[in-house]
Amino acid sequence: MGNFGESVGKKERDKKKMKKRQDKQEKMEDRKAKSTKGKTLDEMMAYLDENGNLSSKPPDLRNQKRVRAEDMQISTPKAGKIDPADLIRTGIVTFFNESKGFGFIKDTQSQESVFVHVNQLSERIAENERVTFETENGPRGLNAVKVKRAG
């Protein structure tokens, strides 16, 4: 009779386990052989060439361009001082509902319709009146503020 407690299925499982262990050991040795640990700094360095591609060779310093720090523009330039008179627009009231407290003004320059609320009025206005106003961005577009009748 055969060995006590051993069957064909158990032998197959043991063979598979041994095969997995050997494969795992080979992979580990392969990783150790290809490992970057222990390499010098020069071997690990990567450089960018003038076209933005990675290279193992350092760039040629003879072709290097000098840039002064003062010439670099890191953020958007500051806007020049804005004349408050440039912000004032003129327009005609195309619609105004006094009971609801809002209306629209048609800008004479851009021909766009601008929303106006009664809280932004310095005096009462009516439809087809010429007005002066300033604009600011609201949740649904441009809103007219500081609305006055044009003198």
C-alpha positions as CSV (number, residue, x, y, z in Angstrom):
1,M,0.0,0.0,0.0
2,G,1.0,3.6,-0.5
3,N,1.9,6.2,2.1
4,F,-0.7,6.8,4.7
5,G,-2.5,10.1,4.3
6,E,-1.2,11.0,0.9
7,S,-3.5,11.1,-2.1
8,V,-3.1,12.2,-5.7
9,G,-5.0,15.4,-5.1
10,K,-2.8,16.4,-2.2
11,K,0.4,15.7,-4.2
12,E,-1.0,18.0,-7.0
13,R,-1.7,20.8,-4.5
14,D,1.8,20.5,-3.0
15,K,3.3,20.7,-6.5
16,K,1.3,23.9,-7.2
17,K,2.4,25.4,-3.9
18,M,6.0,24.7,-4.7
19,K,5.7,26.1,-8.2
20,K,4.2,29.4,-6.8
21,R,7.0,29.7,-4.2
22,Q,9.6,29.2,-6.9
23,D,7.9,31.8,-9.1
24,K,7.7,34.3,-6.2
25,Q,11.3,33.7,-5.4
26,E,12.4,34.3,-9.0
27,K,10.3,37.5,-9.2
28,M,11.9,38.8,-6.0
29,E,15.4,38.1,-7.2
30,D,14.6,39.8,-10.5
31,R,13.3,42.9,-8.7
32,K,16.5,43.0,-6.6
33,A,18.6,42.8,-9.7
34,K,16.7,45.6,-11.5
35,S,16.4,47.8,-8.3
36,T,17.4,51.4,-8.5
37,K,18.7,51.3,-4.9
38,G,22.4,51.7,-4.7
39,K,22.7,53.6,-8.0
40,T,24.6,56.8,-8.1
41,L,22.9,60.2,-8.4
42,D,24.2,60.6,-11.9
43,E,22.6,57.3,-13.0
44,M,19.2,58.3,-11.6
45,M,19.2,61.9,-13.0
46,A,16.9,62.8,-15.9
47,Y,17.1,66.1,-17.8
48,L,14.8,68.0,-20.0
49,D,16.0,69.0,-23.4
50,E,15.0,72.2,-25.3
51,N,12.0,70.4,-26.7
52,G,10.7,69.3,-23.3
53,N,11.6,65.6,-23.7
54,L,13.4,63.6,-21.0
55,S,17.0,62.8,-21.6
56,S,19.7,61.0,-19.7
57,K,22.3,63.6,-21.0
58,P,22.7,67.0,-19.4
59,P,21.8,69.9,-21.6
60,D,24.5,71.8,-23.6
61,L,25.1,75.0,-21.6
62,R,26.5,76.8,-24.7
63,N,22.9,77.1,-26.1
64,Q,21.5,78.4,-22.8
65,K,19.6,81.7,-22.8
66,R,19.9,84.1,-20.0
67,V,16.6,85.4,-18.5
68,R,16.5,88.2,-15.9
69,A,14.2,87.8,-13.0
70,E,12.8,91.3,-13.7
71,D,11.7,90.3,-17.2
72,M,9.6,87.3,-15.9
73,Q,5.9,87.9,-15.5
74,I,4.5,85.6,-12.9
75,S,1.0,87.0,-12.5
76,T,-1.3,89.1,-14.6
77,P,-0.2,92.7,-14.7
78,K,-2.0,95.2,-12.5
79,A,-4.7,97.1,-14.4
80,G,-4.1,100.8,-14.8
81,K,-6.2,103.2,-12.7
82,I,-9.8,103.3,-14.0
83,D,-11.4,106.6,-14.4
84,P,-14.8,106.6,-12.6
85,A,-16.3,108.5,-15.5
86,D,-15.6,105.5,-17.8
87,L,-17.7,103.2,-15.6
88,I,-20.9,105.3,-16.0
89,R,-23.1,104.1,-18.8
90,T,-26.3,105.7,-20.3
91,G,-29.4,103.9,-21.4
92,I,-33.2,103.9,-21.8
93,V,-35.6,102.2,-19.4
94,T,-37.4,99.7,-21.6
95,F,-39.5,98.1,-18.9
96,F,-40.1,98.9,-15.2
97,N,-42.7,97.4,-13.0
98,E,-43.0,99.5,-9.9
99,S,-45.3,97.1,-8.0
100,K,-42.8,94.3,-8.4
101,G,-39.7,96.5,-8.0
102,F,-37.6,95.6,-11.1
103,G,-37.1,96.5,-14.7
104,F,-34.6,96.5,-17.6
105,I,-32.5,99.2,-19.1
106,K,-31.2,99.1,-22.7
107,D,-27.6,100.3,-22.8
108,T,-27.2,102.8,-25.6
109,Q,-23.6,101.8,-26.5
110,S,-23.8,98.0,-26.4
111,Q,-27.5,97.6,-26.9
112,E,-27.6,94.9,-24.2
113,S,-30.5,94.7,-21.7
114,V,-29.4,95.2,-18.1
115,F,-31.5,94.2,-15.1
116,V,-32.3,96.9,-12.5
117,H,-33.9,96.5,-9.0
118,V,-35.7,99.2,-7.1
119,N,-33.1,99.1,-4.3
120,Q,-30.5,100.4,-6.8
121,L,-32.5,103.5,-7.7
122,S,-31.5,106.9,-6.3
123,E,-34.8,108.4,-7.7
124,R,-38.0,107.1,-9.3
125,I,-37.8,106.2,-12.9
126,A,-40.4,105.3,-15.6
127,E,-40.3,103.6,-19.0
128,N,-38.7,105.3,-21.9
129,E,-36.6,107.6,-19.6
130,R,-32.9,108.2,-20.2
131,V,-30.8,107.1,-17.2
132,T,-27.2,106.9,-16.2
133,F,-26.0,103.8,-14.3
134,E,-23.1,101.6,-13.5
135,T,-23.0,97.8,-13.9
136,E,-21.9,94.9,-11.7
137,N,-22.1,91.1,-12.2
138,G,-25.0,89.5,-10.5
139,P,-26.1,85.8,-10.3
140,R,-27.9,86.0,-13.6
141,G,-25.8,88.5,-15.5
142,L,-25.3,92.3,-15.4
143,N,-27.2,94.3,-12.9
144,A,-27.5,98.1,-13.0
145,V,-26.5,100.0,-9.9
146,K,-26.5,103.7,-8.9
147,V,-29.3,104.4,-11.4
148,K,-30.1,108.1,-11.9
149,R,-32.2,110.0,-14.4
150,A,-30.0,111.6,-17.0
151,G,-29.9,115.4,-16.7
